[in-house]
Structure formats: C-alpha cells, structure tokens
Amino acid sequence: MAYQTVFQRYEMKYLLTREQKSQVLAAMEPHMALDQYGRTTIRNLYFDTGSYRLIRRSIERPAYKEKLRVRSYSRAEPGSAVFVELKKKYRHVVYKRRVSLPEEQAMEWVCRECGCPMDGQIPEEIDYFLDYYGTLRPVAFLCYEREAYAAKDGSDFRVTFDENILCRQEDLSLASEPYGAPLLTEGRTLMEIKCSGGLPMWMAHALSRERIYQTSFSKYGTAYQTLIYPRQKEDACDA
C-alpha cells in the first residue's frame, strides 16, 4: 500500500463529550468517510534524551519544536512495517516526514545500533536529528483507539477521533498489548482536524452550533506533565 511521506498542515485539537462527538459525526456524514486505516489501535514509541530535553522544550510552547516517534497502526509482528516519524511545528504549522521500515530495522536505526538501511532526503533529515541530539532512547509508549476520516471530495481535509489514550514507561515495544495509565477522563474524545487551509463552512457551523472550542493538547506532553515528571520528583525525593 502506498503511503504519504511528507505532510504540511494545520492541526487543530478539540476535547469532546460523547454527545458532541455524535453531533459532529452527523455533520460529517455527507462530506467524509473512514479512510484506508479506518478504526485502528495506534501504538507509538516516543524518543527523548535522558533529561527529556525534547518534551521539556516542547511544553514551553516555543515558536519551533520537534519530536521523534516510531508508530505502528497494528500490533507489530516480526518483519511488519512501522513508521519512523520526525514531526516539527513552526508557528502553528505542522511539518511531518516519515519513512516505513520493518520494525526491527527501524528500532536499530533510531537507537543508533546501525545506520539507516535506505537512502533519501527524509532518512538524511532523521539522521541529522539523531546526530544533533545524541543518544535518544524510547521513553514512553502511547496508544489509543483512532477513527480516521477523509474528505469524500478528495481534498486533504481530515478528521480523527482518539479515545482510550494510554501511556506507560515499561514494556516499550510496538509488539506489546495496549495498556497503561489513561490520559483522558471517562467519556472524553480527542478530535483533531487536519487541513492545509481554512475549515469548510459546514464544519465551522457544526463547531459553533455545539459550542466546541479549540484546545491545546499534546499526548506526549500530557503524559510527561501528569505521569513522567511527577514520578521523577518522587524518585528524587526518595533518593
């Protein structure tokens, strides 16, 4: 299956109740349909330095920030393909570069146990990132159940709904089962709108009618602030 390697778009986030999600889905029905992935359980491994330099910088909300993760759209099996993704944000615009590799090769490359087994501009960008930050390691496993919708008219307008967002710092493998501490309260859904321009009028009207307002929510950032950093403080006090 062909996959997109380069993304440049706005990503707007909203926290919905069950009723709000139902109303948005009703408004979407004439205009959008489930994409090629449909409903999936997405697994992510986020990489950072020993001092969590990347996420600490990110939660300061600078004009420019970046992160690296390895993602699978299903439980990784021997030889199954995963995505190595370099994600950057500059002045509200998200830039994402990704390559697909067998899971073992991807992990060996990102952990610097071997060089990248493929050529191209995107692998070179990721290599530069890895060299710049030095030794990166997987620090958090984040998984969630996603419904992904694409526009029926073929435009780049997309909407995703993420639920049951879980995080843990042990068993850091894309081949593992989804479990961990929840990052959302019961009954809440994280909706992300992804587009290169403005919202379609029908979506703008739906958001206004249901009083749904944009929010700031980073899965890894929330995990760091609510789970990882408190654990670090506790460990420091016990030392």
C-alpha positions as CSV (number, residue, x, y, z in Angstrom):
1,M,0.0,0.0,0.0
2,A,1.4,3.4,-1.0
3,Y,1.7,5.9,1.9
4,Q,2.3,9.6,2.2
5,T,5.8,10.6,3.4
6,V,5.5,14.4,3.7
7,F,2.9,16.4,5.5
8,Q,2.5,20.2,5.8
9,R,-0.7,21.3,7.5
10,Y,-2.6,22.8,10.4
11,E,-3.6,20.5,13.2
12,M,-6.4,21.8,15.5
13,K,-7.5,19.9,18.6
14,Y,-10.7,19.7,20.5
15,L,-11.9,17.7,23.5
16,L,-15.4,16.4,23.0
17,T,-18.1,14.8,25.1
18,R,-19.9,11.8,23.8
19,E,-22.9,13.9,22.7
20,Q,-20.6,16.4,20.9
21,K,-18.8,13.6,19.1
22,S,-22.2,12.2,18.0
23,Q,-23.3,15.6,16.6
24,V,-20.0,16.2,14.8
25,L,-20.2,12.8,13.2
26,A,-23.7,13.6,12.0
27,A,-22.5,16.8,10.4
28,M,-19.6,14.9,8.8
29,E,-21.6,12.1,7.3
30,P,-22.4,13.8,3.9
31,H,-18.9,15.0,3.5
32,M,-16.4,12.4,5.0
33,A,-15.8,8.7,5.2
34,L,-13.5,6.4,7.1
35,D,-10.0,6.4,5.4
36,Q,-7.9,3.4,4.4
37,Y,-6.9,2.8,8.0
38,G,-10.5,3.2,9.4
39,R,-10.7,2.2,13.1
40,T,-7.3,1.2,14.4
41,T,-5.3,0.9,17.7
42,I,-2.3,3.1,17.1
43,R,0.9,2.3,19.0
44,N,3.7,4.9,19.4
45,L,7.1,4.9,21.0
46,Y,8.4,8.4,21.8
47,F,12.1,9.0,21.9
48,D,13.9,11.6,24.1
49,T,17.2,12.3,25.8
50,G,17.9,11.2,29.3
51,S,16.9,14.6,30.6
52,Y,13.7,14.7,28.5
53,R,15.1,17.7,26.6
54,L,12.7,17.4,23.7
55,I,9.4,17.3,25.6
56,R,10.6,19.9,28.2
57,R,11.3,22.3,25.4
58,S,8.0,21.5,23.7
59,I,5.8,22.3,26.7
60,E,7.4,25.7,26.9
61,R,5.4,26.5,23.7
62,P,8.3,27.8,21.6
63,A,7.8,29.1,18.1
64,Y,9.6,25.9,16.9
65,K,9.5,22.4,18.4
66,E,10.2,18.9,17.2
67,K,9.8,15.3,18.2
68,L,10.6,11.8,17.0
69,R,8.5,8.7,17.3
70,V,8.1,5.2,15.9
71,R,4.5,4.3,15.0
72,S,2.5,1.2,14.2
73,Y,-1.1,1.0,13.1
74,S,-1.4,-2.5,14.5
75,R,0.5,-4.8,16.8
76,A,4.0,-5.2,15.3
77,E,4.9,-8.7,14.2
78,P,8.3,-10.0,13.0
79,G,9.1,-8.1,9.8
80,S,6.0,-5.9,9.9
81,A,6.3,-2.3,8.7
82,V,6.3,0.6,11.1
83,F,6.8,4.3,10.5
84,V,9.7,6.4,11.8
85,E,8.3,9.9,12.0
86,L,10.0,13.3,12.5
87,K,7.4,15.8,13.5
88,K,8.1,19.6,13.6
89,K,5.9,22.6,14.4
90,Y,6.7,26.1,13.5
91,R,4.3,29.0,14.1
92,H,1.2,26.7,14.2
93,V,2.1,24.8,11.0
94,V,2.9,21.1,11.4
95,Y,5.6,19.5,9.2
96,K,5.9,15.7,9.3
97,R,8.4,13.5,7.5
98,R,8.2,9.7,7.7
99,V,9.6,6.5,6.3
100,S,8.4,2.9,6.6
101,L,10.7,0.1,7.7
102,P,10.5,-3.3,9.2
103,E,10.1,-2.8,13.0
104,E,13.5,-4.4,13.9
105,Q,15.4,-2.3,11.4
106,A,13.5,0.9,12.5
107,M,14.4,0.4,16.2
108,E,18.0,-0.5,15.5
109,W,18.4,2.6,13.3
110,V,16.7,5.1,15.8
111,C,18.7,3.6,18.7
112,R,21.9,4.0,16.6
113,E,22.7,0.3,16.6
114,C,23.1,0.6,12.8
115,G,22.8,3.1,10.0
116,C,19.6,3.7,8.1
117,P,19.1,0.9,5.6
118,M,17.6,3.2,3.0
119,D,18.7,6.4,1.1
120,G,16.8,9.6,0.5
121,Q,16.2,13.1,1.9
122,I,13.9,12.1,4.7
123,P,16.3,9.4,6.1
124,E,19.1,12.1,6.0
125,E,16.9,14.5,7.9
126,I,16.2,11.9,10.6
127,D,19.9,11.0,10.7
128,Y,20.7,14.7,11.3
129,F,18.2,14.9,14.1
130,L,19.6,11.8,15.7
131,D,23.1,13.1,15.5
132,Y,22.2,16.5,16.8
133,Y,20.5,15.2,20.0
134,G,23.0,12.4,20.6
135,T,21.8,9.3,22.3
136,L,18.0,9.1,22.1
137,R,16.0,6.3,23.8
138,P,12.4,5.2,23.9
139,V,10.9,6.8,27.0
140,A,7.1,6.4,26.6
141,F,4.6,4.0,25.0
142,L,1.4,5.8,23.9
143,C,-1.5,4.0,22.4
144,Y,-5.1,4.9,21.5
145,E,-8.1,3.8,19.5
146,R,-8.5,6.1,16.4
147,E,-11.2,6.6,13.9
148,A,-9.8,8.5,10.9
149,Y,-11.9,10.2,8.3
150,A,-11.0,11.7,4.9
151,A,-13.0,14.1,2.7
152,K,-15.1,12.5,0.0
153,D,-14.2,15.2,-2.4
154,G,-10.6,14.2,-2.4
155,S,-9.2,17.2,-0.6
156,D,-6.7,17.0,2.2
157,F,-9.2,17.8,4.9
158,R,-9.1,15.1,7.6
159,V,-10.7,14.5,11.0
160,T,-9.6,11.9,13.6
161,F,-11.1,10.8,16.9
162,D,-8.8,9.4,19.5
163,E,-10.2,7.5,22.6
164,N,-8.8,5.4,25.4
165,I,-5.4,7.2,25.3
166,L,-3.0,5.2,27.4
167,C,0.6,5.8,28.4
168,R,3.3,3.7,30.2
169,Q,7.1,3.7,30.6
170,E,7.6,0.0,30.8
171,D,7.3,-2.8,28.2
172,L,8.4,-0.3,25.5
173,S,7.6,-2.4,22.4
174,L,5.3,-2.0,19.5
175,A,4.7,-5.7,19.7
176,S,3.1,-5.4,23.1
177,E,-0.6,-5.2,24.1
178,P,-2.2,-1.8,24.6
179,Y,-2.3,-0.9,28.3
180,G,-1.2,2.0,30.6
181,A,-2.5,4.9,32.6
182,P,-5.3,6.9,30.9
183,L,-4.7,10.5,29.8
184,L,-8.3,11.5,29.3
185,T,-11.2,11.4,31.7
186,E,-14.0,8.9,31.1
187,G,-16.3,9.7,28.2
188,R,-13.9,12.2,26.5
189,T,-12.6,12.1,22.9
190,L,-9.8,14.0,21.4
191,M,-10.7,15.2,17.9
192,E,-8.1,16.5,15.6
193,I,-8.8,18.5,12.4
194,K,-6.0,18.4,9.9
195,C,-6.0,20.7,6.9
196,S,-3.8,22.9,4.8
197,G,-6.2,25.9,4.8
198,G,-9.4,27.0,6.5
199,L,-12.2,24.9,7.8
200,P,-15.1,24.0,5.5
201,M,-18.2,26.1,6.3
202,W,-20.2,23.0,7.3
203,M,-17.6,22.1,9.9
204,A,-17.3,25.6,11.2
205,H,-21.1,25.8,11.6
206,A,-21.1,22.4,13.5
207,L,-18.4,23.5,15.9
208,S,-20.1,26.8,16.6
209,R,-23.6,25.2,17.0
210,E,-22.2,22.6,19.5
211,R,-20.0,25.2,21.3
212,I,-16.9,23.2,20.6
213,Y,-13.7,25.2,21.1
214,Q,-10.1,24.6,20.1
215,T,-7.8,23.5,22.9
216,S,-4.1,22.7,23.3
217,F,-3.4,19.0,24.0
218,S,-0.2,17.1,23.4
219,K,-0.4,13.4,24.2
220,Y,3.3,13.1,25.0
221,G,3.3,16.5,26.7
222,T,0.3,15.5,28.9
223,A,2.0,12.2,29.7
224,Y,5.1,14.0,30.8
225,Q,3.4,16.5,32.9
226,T,0.9,14.1,34.6
227,L,2.9,10.9,34.8
228,I,6.6,11.1,34.0
229,Y,7.6,14.3,35.8
230,P,5.7,13.5,39.0
231,R,7.4,10.1,39.0
232,Q,10.8,11.8,38.6
233,K,10.1,14.1,41.5
234,E,9.0,11.2,43.7
235,D,12.1,9.3,42.8
236,A,14.4,12.3,43.6
237,C,12.7,12.7,47.0
238,D,13.3,9.0,47.8
239,A,16.9,9.1,46.7
